[in-house]
Amino acid sequence: MATGEVAAQPKPAGDVTRGEQVYRTFCWNCHGPYGRGAGPAAQYLAVRPPDFTDPALRGGKSDEQILARLTERRGRPDAKAHPMMVVVETVKAEALRDAIAYMRTLSVPGIRVSLLAGRDIYNTFCQVCHGARGDGQGPAAENLVGVKPRDFTSPAHLPARPLAILRMEIASSATAISVGQSPSPERMRSGTSR
């Protein structure tokens, strides 16, 4: 696969809405709210839970292949499988398929990012200026002096820069704002907040 090319994701067999409930009930404590394997119980496990945002983890596997891996130790305590799969002993296969469907929504195919983490970061730090829809019309936008929030919905503002440059610009802008400075284009390009 070429750099930047996104692997096709198999269509989920389960129900994402039900899967979210299954995930929050059985998976969240170890895998965490963003599926990164950093839930509150993860620190107490001998083996770190898998990071569902890692595209290599799924590797184009079907839901049935993932389900088979999760359940291969049912009735076989000596079988090697996900270390905490005691839970799988009590959860129906349909509920696990639903959880797998939800797990697939936690990341972008081919890229190691968490969509939920991105949403929470945006809602916490960016929405106030850029708005709920990303149109630059957030409640604080009218009070900004010398800078207008970018309208992310405008085709004119679609990034044509590499992802690493965008990350640097966003981080630099957020750092500048957090210390009371204007997120000037020069600072964003240089990656400094001074």
Secondary structure, DSSP 8 states (H G I E B T S, - for coil): --TT---------S-HHHHHHHIIIIIHHHH-TTSSS--TTGGG-SS----TT-HHHHTT--HHHHHHHHHTTTT-TTS---TTTTGGGTS-HHHHHHHHHHHHTTEETTEEEEHHHHHHHIIIIIHHHH-TTSSS--TTGGG-SS-----TTSGGG---S-HHHHHHHHHHHHHHHHTT----HHHHHHT---
